[in-house]
Amino acid sequence: MLPPFRLVRPSRLEDALDALGEDSSAYCGGTELLLGMRAGLHRPDALVDVKRLDELAGVALDGETLVIGARETHMDLAVQPLVTEHLPMFARVEHKVGNARVRAQGSVAGNLCFAEPKSDVGTALIAYGASVTLVAAGDQRREVTVQDFIVGPYYAEKEPEELVLDVRVPVPTPGTRAVYLKYQIMERPTLGVALVEDRDAGRTRLVVGAVGEIPAVWDVDAPGDLDPDAVAAEVDPTPDLTGSERYKRHVTAVYVRRAVEALSKVGAR
Ligand SMILES: Cc1cc2nc3c(=O)[nH]c(=O)nc-3n(C[C@H](O)[C@H](O)[C@H](O)COP(=O)(O)OP(=O)(O)OC[C@H]3O[C@@H](n4cnc5c(N)ncnc54)[C@H](O)[C@@H]3O)c2cc1C
């Protein structure tokens, strides 16, 4: 049973921000929030429904940045034309999030704000060098990289009175190649490996997610500089029902090796 709460359904961003605070929570798809409330882990006095806010919707190009509205769902992003054109790896990740219900209801911002360790979305977005825009009452805005935003398990760099407005991804240069490999035993990923190579800039980023508490990042000049065994030794796996620490290190080495191989076979972007 859900505990009692007040539901606020603003259609203006200012009203939503005024309603947010210590005793209230933003509510988008509810896929994580309502589970937590049903389990008695979270008891906000009010939920502030952000699904009617136009400012949190849509995907658009702003110069060399792709701006993704916070309330966009995984299902919509998987087929959104600007996303499939500029971030095809991210579109494929979104296509494989959870199950059909989670993809239809769950939002990109809800995923990042909940900071569930067994996630793909943050891992992929960090590999692309993405940021989030946060807004508070009085139109106070700040931008935080997704890497800095995901601080710990179930802990994001966000004040209770702040909303995520959008996710900003630098548009990859034409020579960029990207792959994401996911290893999954239960309904959420056990391991996610994102590899993005910007050949024009001579820069490669590897992000290993889901295996530990937060995504781990390596920046190198080229994919060939990555040593899968060294990466596996450096990750900090959480032992659980999906594997021991030793097993997860082994799978990490295997998947990083496969990602480097796969990258050499994919086309640009
Ligand atoms: C069964 C299952 C399987 C899943 N599998 C995967 C998977 O394979 N890969 C993966 O990456 N993820 C997976 N997920 C996670 C899923 O992506 C998230 O549940 C979903 O994206 C959360 O979005 P939501 O809109 O439902 O968030 P909500 O549940 O509405 O909110 C989650 C949290 O974010 C806050 N919040 C929401 N929107 C905002 C905003 N705009 N600004 C500030 N705070 C906000 C809420 O207050 C709450 O704390 C899975 C989840 C489930 C339940």
The ligand as a Tripos MOL2 file, in Angstrom:
@<TRIPOS>MOLECULE
LIG
   53    58     1     0     0
SMALL
NO_CHARGES

@<TRIPOS>ATOM
      1 C1         12.0250   -3.3990  -13.2860 C.3       1 LIG1
      2 C2         12.9860   -2.3060  -13.6340 C.ar      1 LIG1
      3 C3         14.0090   -2.5570  -14.5430 C.ar      1 LIG1
      4 C4         14.9160   -1.5440  -14.8710 C.ar      1 LIG1
      5 N1         15.9220   -1.8090  -15.7510 N.ar      1 LIG1
      6 C5         16.8050   -0.8250  -16.0730 C.ar      1 LIG1
      7 C6         17.8450   -1.0650  -17.0200 C.ar      1 LIG1
      8 O1         17.9690   -2.1530  -17.5880 O.2       1 LIG1
      9 N2         18.6980   -0.0510  -17.2870 N.ar      1 LIG1
     10 C7         18.5850    1.1970  -16.7100 C.ar      1 LIG1
     11 O2         19.3710    2.1070  -17.0010 O.2       1 LIG1
     12 N3         17.5950    1.4570  -15.8250 N.ar      1 LIG1
     13 C8         16.7150    0.4750  -15.5040 C.ar      1 LIG1
     14 N4         15.7020    0.7280  -14.6140 N.ar      1 LIG1
     15 C9         15.6060    2.0790  -14.0340 C.3       1 LIG1
     16 C10        14.6540    2.9830  -14.8520 C.3       1 LIG1
     17 O3         15.3520    3.5070  -15.9260 O.3       1 LIG1
     18 C11        14.1620    4.0570  -13.9360 C.3       1 LIG1
     19 O4         13.2610    3.3950  -13.0670 O.3       1 LIG1
     20 C12        13.4050    5.2070  -14.5840 C.3       1 LIG1
     21 O5         14.1030    5.8470  -15.6030 O.3       1 LIG1
     22 C13        13.0960    6.2500  -13.5130 C.3       1 LIG1
     23 O6         12.3780    7.3180  -14.1100 O.3       1 LIG1
     24 P1         10.9770    7.7750  -13.5180 P.3       1 LIG1
     25 O7         10.5240    8.8930  -14.3870 O.co2     1 LIG1
     26 O8         10.0460    6.6290  -13.3590 O.co2     1 LIG1
     27 O9         11.4430    8.3110  -12.0950 O.3       1 LIG1
     28 P2         10.5600    8.4610  -10.7690 P.3       1 LIG1
     29 O10        10.3350    7.1170  -10.1590 O.co2     1 LIG1
     30 O11         9.3810    9.3180  -11.0230 O.co2     1 LIG1
     31 O12        11.6110    9.2730   -9.8860 O.3       1 LIG1
     32 C14        12.8400    8.6960   -9.4910 C.3       1 LIG1
     33 C15        13.6100    9.7170   -8.6460 C.3       1 LIG1
     34 O13        13.9900   10.8200   -9.4580 O.3       1 LIG1
     35 C16        13.4090   12.0460   -8.9670 C.3       1 LIG1
     36 N5         13.0650   12.8160  -10.1510 N.ar      1 LIG1
     37 C17        12.3720   12.3980  -11.2450 C.ar      1 LIG1
     38 N6         12.3680   13.3410  -12.1940 N.ar      1 LIG1
     39 C18        13.0510   14.4020  -11.6940 C.ar      1 LIG1
     40 C19        13.4080   15.6860  -12.2030 C.ar      1 LIG1
     41 N7         13.0720   16.1020  -13.4370 N.pl3     1 LIG1
     42 N8         14.1360   16.5100  -11.4140 N.ar      1 LIG1
     43 C20        14.4990   16.1250  -10.1630 C.ar      1 LIG1
     44 N9         14.2000   14.9220   -9.6340 N.ar      1 LIG1
     45 C21        13.5010   14.0600  -10.3930 C.ar      1 LIG1
     46 C22        12.2520   11.6230   -8.0890 C.3       1 LIG1
     47 O14        11.9620   12.5700   -7.0780 O.3       1 LIG1
     48 C23        12.7650   10.3150   -7.5180 C.3       1 LIG1
     49 O15        13.6440   10.5670   -6.4350 O.3       1 LIG1
     50 C24        14.7900   -0.2520  -14.2830 C.ar      1 LIG1
     51 C25        13.7380    0.0010  -13.3800 C.ar      1 LIG1
     52 C26        12.8410   -0.9990  -13.0420 C.ar      1 LIG1
     53 C27        11.7260   -0.6880  -12.0890 C.3       1 LIG1
@<TRIPOS>BOND
     1     1     2 1
     2     2     3 ar
     3     2    52 ar
     4     3     4 ar
     5     4     5 ar
     6     4    50 ar
     7     5     6 ar
     8     6     7 ar
     9     6    13 1
    10     7     8 2
    11     7     9 ar
    12     9    10 ar
    13    10    11 2
    14    10    12 ar
    15    12    13 ar
    16    13    14 ar
    17    14    15 1
    18    14    50 ar
    19    15    16 1
    20    16    17 1
    21    16    18 1
    22    18    19 1
    23    18    20 1
    24    20    21 1
    25    20    22 1
    26    22    23 1
    27    23    24 1
    28    24    25 2
    29    24    26 1
    30    24    27 1
    31    27    28 1
    32    28    29 2
    33    28    30 1
    34    28    31 1
    35    31    32 1
    36    32    33 1
    37    33    34 1
    38    33    48 1
    39    34    35 1
    40    35    36 1
    41    35    46 1
    42    36    37 ar
    43    36    45 ar
    44    37    38 ar
    45    38    39 ar
    46    39    40 ar
    47    39    45 ar
    48    40    41 1
    49    40    42 ar
    50    42    43 ar
    51    43    44 ar
    52    44    45 ar
    53    46    47 1
    54    46    48 1
    55    48    49 1
    56    50    51 ar
    57    51    52 ar
    58    52    53 1
@<TRIPOS>SUBSTRUCTURE
     1 LIG1         1 GROUP 0 **** ****
